[in-house]
Amino acid sequence: MAKPVVDGIEREVSVPVLRLNTGGGVARTLAQGYGLRGVPTLLVLDGQGREVLRQLGRVDRQAVVAALDDLQ
């Protein structure tokens, strides 16, 4: 399950974590814009909104933390 892993990452890093329920209108629009096809999907975006990392399903904590470190 992705939630416990993302919860841990969120406690460790000093960047904002935004979680979206794809049932909402704004989230649905964002999901379409980023071409999301499955749930859960985790995206790491840079400051300009460009995708740095995409994970579908199980979250690879080390890959997410490395991608976030690269952005700093």
C-alpha positions as a printed NumPy array, in Angstrom:
array([[  0.   ,   0.   ,   0.   ],
       [  1.354,   3.422,  -0.987],
       [ -0.056,   5.539,   1.855],
       [  2.253,   4.39 ,   4.687],
       [  5.328,   4.796,   2.49 ],
       [  4.271,   8.266,   1.324],
       [  3.431,   9.218,   4.937],
       [  7.011,   8.309,   5.923],
       [  8.526,  10.215,   3.023],
       [  6.409,  13.249,   3.869],
       [  7.755,  13.25 ,   7.437],
       [ 11.358,  13.042,   6.172],
       [ 11.473,  15.67 ,   3.439],
       [ 11.1  ,  19.416,   3.496],
       [  9.036,  19.736,   0.322],
       [  5.268,  19.943,   0.008],
       [  3.373,  16.723,  -0.606],
       [  0.042,  17.088,  -2.354],
       [ -2.398,  14.203,  -2.359],
       [ -5.3  ,  14.201,  -4.756],
       [ -8.459,  12.135,  -4.763],
       [ -9.108,  11.571,  -8.448],
       [-12.843,  11.737,  -7.829],
       [-12.719,  15.528,  -7.564],
       [-12.967,  17.876, -10.533],
       [ -9.608,  19.641, -10.115],
       [ -7.798,  16.37 ,  -9.423],
       [ -9.416,  14.764, -12.447],
       [ -8.238,  17.646, -14.641],
       [ -4.684,  17.349, -13.285],
       [ -4.746,  13.57 , -13.732],
       [ -5.762,  13.969, -17.352],
       [ -3.116,  16.651, -17.907],
       [ -0.37 ,  14.366, -16.593],
       [ -1.772,  11.315, -18.374],
       [ -2.476,   9.319, -15.219],
       [ -3.997,   5.952, -16.02 ],
       [ -3.96 ,   4.041, -12.724],
       [ -4.354,   4.486,  -8.996],
       [ -2.247,   4.835,  -7.   ],
       [  0.173,   6.89 ,  -9.071],
       [  2.909,   8.953,  -7.47 ],
       [  4.458,  11.848,  -9.371],
       [  7.467,  13.899,  -8.338],
       [  7.376,  17.276, -10.061],
       [ 10.003,  19.989, -10.219],
       [  9.297,  23.644,  -9.459],
       [  7.974,  24.216, -12.983],
       [  5.555,  21.286, -12.813],
       [  7.688,  19.012, -15.002],
       [  7.602,  15.331, -14.167],
       [ 10.802,  14.025, -12.583],
       [  9.571,  10.608, -11.442],
       [  6.45 ,   8.515, -11.969],
       [  5.54 ,   5.394, -10.026],
       [  2.416,   3.371, -10.562],
       [  1.322,   0.985,  -7.816],
       [  3.912,   0.152,  -5.183],
       [  6.024,   3.131,  -4.121],
       [  9.801,   2.705,  -4.231],
       [ 10.755,   4.881,  -1.271],
       [ 14.454,   5.079,  -2.17 ],
       [ 13.72 ,   6.236,  -5.721],
       [ 11.329,   8.931,  -4.475],
       [ 13.772,  10.236,  -1.866],
       [ 16.591,  10.245,  -4.453],
       [ 14.446,  12.196,  -6.923],
       [ 13.555,  14.727,  -4.219],
       [ 17.216,  15.049,  -3.189],
       [ 18.159,  15.726,  -6.815],
       [ 15.716,  18.646,  -6.893],
       [ 17.348,  20.414,  -3.954]])
